[in-house]
């Protein structure tokens, strides 16, 4: 088995993506597999860090639009290919918990959410993923119809927040699905500490694997309306109690 210099692979992989070099990107993924990275490790150690780099540069206007588009489209193809193997080789027993998942409207936000839902499915959750751009009344109707255990919004952008806050309040006020957890992660929630609590989310996570672990470890966690804006101190106390 080859020894993998992950930092070098990350740098070369990023260069291949922003240049739209499909053969080079595929070759690097193949070499990572040969070195022992399975489909889950590819997401966690290669695809997700590269995605984060792309988004950080894009927000800082340090990458051209065409390079960003080339990279995200190519990364999407590679994630699709890897995730097919991930879900086909699923070894986790069903957890008996269903997730209805959404994300922000942009291509890159759907890309991030896809990594999260693929890992959730591989780890025993039953997931329906609708992507972005879904009206709140349609989400509410789907919640009423399917009664999911978890409503997840992963990789949201700032423009999504008013609607998301209103949706959470509406579902709670009418008792549409009393036992359902509201989970959020990545995107704007990684850039604004305490925001997840402020909008009334029960659970939050910074990346796909953190999301999996949080949903596995805290199936009964519910937001306290009196503590929604506590922020960092509450995050610490929650982790200690988990």
DRENRONU-293822 format. One line per 10 residues: number of its first residue (from 1); their letters; for each residue x, y negated, z negated of N, C-alpha, C. Coordinates in steps of 0.001 Angstrom, whole numbers, plus 500000, padded with zeros to 6 digits. Atoms other than C-alpha are relative to their C-alpha. Layout:
// DRENRONU-293822
NUM	A	X Y Z X Y Z X Y Z; ...
END
This chain:
// DRENRONU-293822
1	XXXXXXXXXX	500846 501205 500000 500000 500000 500000 500881 498745 500000; 499227 501225 499899 501312 496569 500933 499809 499134 498752; 500108 500984 501067 502071 493966 498279 499432 498712 500585; 500687 501176 499472 499831 490923 498720 500436 498744 499269; 499727 501327 500535 501084 487383 498192 498742 499173 500250; 501325 500572 499795 497623 485960 497656 500056 498523 500351; 499919 501427 499712 498664 482302 497680 500377 499756 501454; 499611 500129 498596 500366 482712 501043 498854 500373 500925; 501148 499587 499191 497366 484565 502428 498932 498911 500009; 500989 501081 500072 495052 481796 501208 500380 498835 500902
11	XXXXXXXXXX	499540 501123 499177 497145 479129 502915 499882 500320 501485; 500065 499606 498588 497375 481036 506189 498551 500184 500452; 501414 499803 499685 493691 481928 506070 499310 498660 500212; 500575 501340 499853 492708 478292 505553 500415 499388 501342; 499520 500550 498730 494880 477230 508502 499298 500653 501189; 500676 499298 498904 493324 479899 510712 498558 499521 500140; 501400 500431 499950 489801 478797 509784 499848 498611 500593; 500184 501382 499533 490238 475066 510359 500420 499829 501454; 499612 500033 498584 491828 475795 513731 499101 500881 500857; 500901 499134 499253 489069 478186 514698 500684 501219 500582
21	XXXXXXXXXX	499215 498868 499489 491622 480969 515180 499389 501300 499483; 500740 498826 500437 489326 483961 514973 500880 501251 499874; 499144 498808 500148 491930 486698 515686 500903 499924 498772; 499109 500140 501153 494310 485310 513051 499231 500175 498695; 500805 499870 501212 491539 485051 510444 499621 501456 499749; 500357 498587 500155 490394 488625 511102 501205 500838 499590; 498783 499260 500338 493972 489882 510912 500350 499823 498530; 499696 500256 501408 494506 488244 507518 499041 500742 499073; 500970 499246 500798 491307 489785 506164 500352 501484 500019; 499628 498590 499891 492394 493195 507466 501229 500311 499141
31	XXXXXXXXXX	498802 499787 500811 495800 492819 505790 499671 499963 498507; 500420 500057 501403 494140 491854 502518 499338 501311 499588; 500637 498713 500285 492034 495019 502705 501053 501097 499859; 498937 498998 500051 495118 497111 503413 500797 499906 498708; 499259 500207 501244 496732 495612 500326 499167 500354 498769; 500805 499526 501123 493848 496844 498180 498815 499156 499604; 501163 500819 500336 491228 494068 498133 498744 500634 500583; 501273 499483 499511 487755 495581 498338 499094 498822 500365; 500898 501059 499517 484731 493654 499587 499705 498961 498925; 500264 500953 501073 483997 492103 496192 501208 499127 499738
41	XXXXXXXXXX	498780 500776 500227 487607 491045 495701 500246 499010 501131; 499855 500935 498881 487640 489490 499176 499169 498746 499760; 500856 501154 500278 484717 487272 498170 500587 499146 498888; 499558 500734 501183 486160 486335 494792 501370 499370 500165; 498598 500438 499955 489851 485968 495662 500403 499312 501291; 499632 500597 498713 489832 484869 499314 498920 499059 500521; 501045 500811 499374 486496 483607 500622 499543 498840 499111; 500499 501065 500879 485262 481659 497587 501038 498898 499777; 499011 501085 500147 488552 479784 496885 500162 499183 501273; 499876 500729 498735 488786 478901 500579 498799 499097 500216
51	XXXXXXXXXX	501213 500826 499907 485197 477672 500587 500121 498759 499112; 499861 501129 500917 485928 475477 497557 500969 498951 500539; 499025 500931 499410 488961 473967 499275 499368 499210 501136; 500669 500668 498881 486931 473187 502386 499022 498939 499513; 500991 500953 500497 484194 471506 500378 500644 498817 499291; 499298 501099 500674 486604 469485 498263 500571 499016 501025; 499430 500864 498959 488341 468159 501374 498908 499261 500765; 501098 500624 499268 485040 467462 503107 499403 498843 499198; 500560 501071 500832 483687 465434 500175 500944 498811 499915; 499008 501083 500074 486925 463428 500115 500339 499425 501378
61	XXXXXXXXXX	499732 500442 498616 486808 462855 503904 501451 500246 500389; 498623 499647 499684 490165 464598 504204 500093 501122 501031; 500028 498995 498945 489114 467032 506911 499028 499516 501063; 500878 500457 498925 487603 466296 510309 498732 500847 500036; 501269 499284 499922 484018 467287 510991 500142 501265 500842; 499869 498816 499145 485032 469636 513776 500780 501109 499304; 499236 498982 500731 487608 471389 511598 499139 500653 498921; 500897 499469 501030 485054 471765 508814 498977 500946 500608; 500981 499151 499347 482485 473188 511227 500631 501285 500515; 499304 498802 499541 484977 475569 512818 500242 500964 498836
71	XXXXXXXXXX	499655 499172 501154 486009 476802 509389 498771 500660 499381; 501166 499429 500672 482548 477253 507881 499295 501038 500867; 500648 499020 499124 481132 479049 510939 500792 501294 500052; 499165 498808 499964 484069 481438 511124 499984 500720 498658; 500061 499391 501328 484036 482001 507376 498669 500739 499820; 501316 499351 500099 480312 482844 507622 500028 501378 500665; 499910 498722 499279 481038 485578 510181 500768 501026 499178; 499160 499079 500772 483760 487115 508017 499307 500447 498713; 500757 499638 501202 481581 487013 504906 498899 500991 500354; 501042 499071 499557 478755 488707 506817 500569 501409 500164
81	XXXXXXXXXX	499389 498697 499752 481081 491499 507878 500399 500680 498701; 499568 499441 501275 482490 491981 504397 498813 500380 499129; 501157 499746 500844 479113 491790 502691 499223 501233 500442; 500658 498785 499525 477721 494548 504897 500615 501218 499329; 499318 498898 500683 480332 496858 503402 499716 499966 498504; 500234 500156 501433 479726 495466 499925 498661 500593 499592; 501329 499516 500360 476000 496193 499868 499800 501457 500385; 500118 498597 499601 476340 499503 501727 500644 500923 498983; 499273 499195 500977 478783 500731 499085 499548 499703 498571; 500516 500379 501324 476666 499436 496193 499991 501194 499047
91	XXXXXXXXXX	499901 498923 500975 477399 501536 493137 499204 499694 498724; 500719 500358 501225 475565 499627 490400 498561 500502 500063; 501393 499577 500079 472287 501129 489304 499100 498769 499976; 500933 501122 500010 469235 498945 489739 499769 499512 498572; 500240 500590 501319 468786 496565 486832 498513 499762 499756; 501430 500205 500153 465068 496379 487461 499623 498538 499860; 500281 501434 500092 465245 492584 487773 500030 499401 501399; 500117 500596 498678 464169 490567 490798 500376 498525 499968; 499554 501388 499887 465603 487246 491969 499438 499392 501278; 500401 500810 498850 464063 484654 494280 501003 498857 500077
101	XXXXXXXXXX	498860 500917 499929 466981 482545 495521 499860 498980 501123; 499989 501105 499054 467317 479190 497289 501333 499267 499886; 498765 500791 500048 470105 476695 498006 499747 498642 500646; 500099 501272 499312 470822 473273 499461 499799 500189 501491; 500371 499915 498582 470016 472441 503079 501163 500199 500948; 498874 499992 499067 473512 472295 504549 500536 501409 500236; 499400 498712 499636 475313 475146 506295 500938 500506 498923; 499016 499559 500983 478089 475205 503716 499352 500416 498679; 500688 499627 501237 475627 475384 500825 499369 501384 500128; 500542 498664 499771 473920 478387 502357 501113 501042 499996
111	XXXXXXXXXX	498840 499108 500018 477347 479937 502821 500382 500372 498568; 499670 499743 501406 478099 479590 499112 498950 500880 499353; 501081 499216 500599 474700 480955 498127 500015 501431 500500; 499946 498647 499462 475129 483923 500420 501008 500857 499238; 499015 499246 500774 478280 484964 498571 499435 500398 498644; 500574 499727 501310 476408 484724 495290 498943 501097 500073; 501079 499008 499950 473353 486719 496365 500515 501365 500437; 499414 498710 499617 475481 489408 498024 500615 500697 498792; 499422 499415 501205 477363 489934 494766 498915 500432 499020; 501110 499632 500885 474118 489945 492789 499360 501314 500456
121	XXXXXXXXXX	500599 498771 499473 472659 492601 495064 500912 501197 499760; 499049 498911 500200 475818 494701 494862 500096 500410 498537; 499929 499719 501434 475604 494488 491067 498632 500357 499402; 501210 499396 500515 472117 495906 490795 498749 499152 499963; 501195 500845 499976 469733 492960 491212 499285 500150 501349; 500786 500009 498765 466927 492918 493779 499775 498539 500386; 499950 501418 499638 467261 489648 495699 499230 499707 501279; 500568 500627 498804 465097 487680 498127 500645 498632 500135; 499254 501242 499795 467110 484806 499613 499386 499238 501168; 500689 500791 498976 465290 482058 501521 500843 498867 500564
131	XXXXXXXXXX	499167 501089 499497 468143 479577 502016 499513 498641 499526; 500366 501365 500379 467483 475846 502006 498847 499459 500820; 501030 500682 499241 464846 473419 503196 498588 500523 499787; 501329 499462 500277 461861 475167 501582 499225 499029 499108; 500823 500938 500760 459057 472950 500320 499638 500586 498635; 500288 499565 501371 458287 473079 496595 498693 500773 499904; 501273 499290 500095 454683 474165 497169 500113 501425 500529; 499795 498649 499492 455885 477160 499190 500758 500851 498980; 499284 499276 501049 458333 478129 496443 499037 500384 498885; 500974 499739 501061 455553 477829 493872 499045 501123 500401
141	XXXXXXXXXX	500908 498950 499527 453247 479984 495991 500686 501362 499971; 499257 498737 499999 455957 482622 496352 500217 500516 498579; 499844 499610 501407 456609 482608 492605 498710 500618 499485; 501295 499475 500429 452897 483117 491959 499724 501381 500593; 500290 498752 499289 452732 485907 494508 500884 501152 499535; 499054 498905 500257 455863 487895 493619 500428 500137 498549; 499647 499961 501427 456441 487020 489928 501448 500477 499776; 498606 499571 500166 460264 487218 490080 500460 499836 498550; 499420 500140 501341 462332 487657 486938 500867 498756 499901; 499077 501143 499986 464703 484871 487987 499743 499158 501241
151	XXXXXXXXXX	500027 500944 498880 464345 481775 490168 501364 499337 500032; 498614 500459 499903 467836 480897 491365 500149 498946 501080; 499572 500980 498999 469072 477756 493099 501502 499874 499869; 498541 499968 500027 472742 478087 493969 500536 499094 501097; 499382 500934 499051 474866 475404 495648 499015 498932 500480; 500885 501115 499675 472356 472577 495507 500807 498723 500197; 499354 501306 499860 473221 469023 496536 499210 498956 499208; 500690 500999 500827 472282 465787 494717 498582 499673 500454; 501338 500323 499493 469288 465180 496984 498953 501015 499581; 500944 498960 500412 467737 468438 495778 499490 499813 498576
161	XXXXXXXXXX	500255 500006 501437 467678 467462 492112 498607 499516 499588; 501344 500425 500430 464427 465447 491809 498947 501073 500264; 500966 498962 499677 462470 468170 493576 500164 501231 499128; 499746 498835 500835 464133 470915 491555 499521 499777 498576; 500471 500336 501348 463454 469174 488272 498462 500050 499942; 501457 500003 499961 459821 468648 489267 499445 501415 500117; 500453 498624 499821 459474 472279 490367 500071 500776 498688; 499859 499304 501279 460807 473612 487060 498922 499544 499022; 501017 500531 500910 458496 471317 485090 498601 500496 500381; 501323 499585 499541 455497 472256 487240 499748 501475 499690
171	XXXXXXXXXX	500168 498564 500254 456059 476003 486949 499794 500259 498514; 500150 499821 501445 456445 475702 483199 498652 499463 499501; 501223 500637 500512 453467 473400 482732 498752 500794 500326; 501195 499236 499630 451010 475626 484586 500125 501475 499616; 499814 498617 500415 452490 478873 483258 499937 500975 501154; 500097 499177 498796 452884 480257 486772 500679 501358 499848; 499258 498753 500182 455426 482886 485715 500704 499898 498645; 499517 500318 501349 455909 482710 481921 501341 500619 499628; 498760 499345 500408 458777 485201 481601 501181 499724 500895; 498943 500215 499005 460851 483897 484519 501103 499094 499477
181	XXXXXXXXXX	498860 500857 500303 464335 482490 484019 500293 499082 501181; 499531 500938 498985 465546 479416 485904 501526 499961 499928; 498542 499977 499970 469183 479777 486946 500510 499100 501120; 499381 500868 499000 471400 477306 488797 501502 500248 499991; 498559 499825 499996 474993 477323 489875 500671 499296 501159; 499117 500602 498984 477842 475735 491850 499426 498686 500521; 500474 501241 499405 477303 472726 494103 500089 498827 499043; 500022 501203 500821 476318 469566 492287 500114 500324 498513; 499943 499642 501417 476066 471431 488977 501435 500205 499513; 498589 499897 500372 479830 472051 489025 500652 498632 499857
191	XXXXXXXXXX	499379 501331 499992 480491 468363 489509 499404 499068 498951; 500648 500850 501011 478210 467006 486773 499705 500834 498768; 500147 499207 501217 478630 468563 483350 498715 499633 499255; 501232 500212 500742 475382 469001 481449 498772 499822 500867; 501132 500244 499104 473199 468482 484531 499018 501168 499998; 500881 498824 500005 471852 472038 484485 499072 499981 498799; 500815 500087 501209 470636 471567 480936 498969 498880 500103; 500878 501169 499917 469168 468171 481692 498740 500295 500801; 501185 499719 499182 466847 469536 484381 499194 501179 499454; 500775 498946 500635 465762 472394 482128 500319 501411 500435
201	XXXXXXXXXX	499619 498648 499604 467630 475376 483586 500287 500853 498761; 499706 499076 501097 467899 478427 481349 501443 500467 500042; 498649 499478 499807 471213 479611 482783 500699 499225 501100; 499229 500675 498964 474011 478097 484851 501353 500683 500121; 498725 499331 499752 477239 479329 486398 500799 499202 501011; 499141 500815 499144 480226 477834 488175 500352 500661 501330; 499622 499290 498779 480887 480544 490788 499210 501308 500073; 500825 498796 499847 479362 483790 492131 500188 501050 498919; 499801 498957 501003 480994 486178 489652 499550 499538 498623; 500497 500562 501254 480246 483884 486732 498478 500111 499951
211	XXXXXXXXXX	501453 499876 499927 476632 483929 487901 499566 501432 499690; 500331 498599 500251 476523 487733 487968 500128 500316 498509; 499751 499689 501404 478021 487991 484490 499001 499305 499080; 500957 500741 500823 475725 485319 483078 498617 500640 500034; 501323 499379 499885 472570 486970 484416 499967 501384 499352; 499935 498684 500648 473728 490374 483178 500008 499856 498478; 499786 500123 501447 474739 489149 479716 498877 499285 499269; 500985 500824 500698 471856 486762 478985 498598 500099 500625; 501320 499838 499376 468566 488223 480261 498858 499344 499234; 501068 500590 500815 466595 486646 477416 500198 498521 499722
221	XXXXXXXXXX	499672 501398 500276 468154 483176 477390 498954 499068 500605; 500969 500981 499519 465609 480355 477680 500391 498614 499512; 499666 501375 500357 466057 476594 477637 499153 499524 498833; 500704 500666 501093 465120 474650 474532 499745 498564 500447; 500344 501335 499492 463280 471518 475594 500621 498886 499173; 499423 501027 500868 464751 469647 472619 501518 499870 500173; 498536 499999 499885 468331 470433 473650 500482 499940 501442; 499664 499943 498581 468319 469964 477403 501180 499104 500384; 498914 500905 499628 470887 467163 477371 501170 500057 499023; 498911 499903 500965 473247 468402 474685 501357 500000 500686
231	XXXXXXXXXX	498772 500035 499229 475939 469069 477290 501044 500982 499545; 498862 499114 500199 479352 470465 476562 499906 500802 498714; 500050 499280 501267 478769 471379 472931 499045 501175 500074; 500945 498906 499880 475791 473484 473867 500559 501124 500863; 499397 498994 499145 477707 475241 476638 500927 500886 499161; 499079 499247 500835 480354 476277 474108 499248 500931 499056; 500722 499198 500977 477844 477475 471537 499261 501151 500672; 500691 498950 499284 475913 479450 474154 500941 501139 500320; 499054 498949 499645 479023 481317 475269 500409 500799 498770; 499639 499282 501216 479893 482182 471671 498886 500964 499601
241	XX	501118 499192 500425 476420 483544 471117 499705 501142 500951; 500317 498997 498984 476335 485583 474332 500582 501364 499645
END
